[in-house]
Amino acid sequence: MEEAAEARDSAGLVEHFAEDFAGPGGMDRERFRRYLALIWLRNREVGVTLGPLDVELVGADRARVRFTAAARGGGRWLPERAEVYQVNTGWRLEDDDWKLISADWE
């Protein structure tokens, strides 16, 4: 997912999402992909630094992962904007691959 994000490949990133992914405000996989495309169009340079991951296994095939994400965007040399988010995600094991089933950030 990180490689796809750094390559600005929203389709490659979203392929790691479960078919029934749910984000804020009813966001589905396609809306999330368009959301990323809009962010990348508005910012020549986009960067994200993740804080430590707090992973909680829920049974054999589910997990919750919480972390902070510092996002910055703007010009080539200096960011025009930066924000820190608290991110909560849900994951499900599907055919030996973890898929993102939910995400929320504030």
Secondary structure, DSSP 8 states (H G I E B T S, - for coil): -HHHHHTT-HHHHHTTEEEEEE-GGG--HHHHHHHHHHHHHH-SEEEEEE---EEEEETTTEEEEEEEEEEEEESSSSEEEEEEEEEEEEEEEETTEEEEEEEEE-
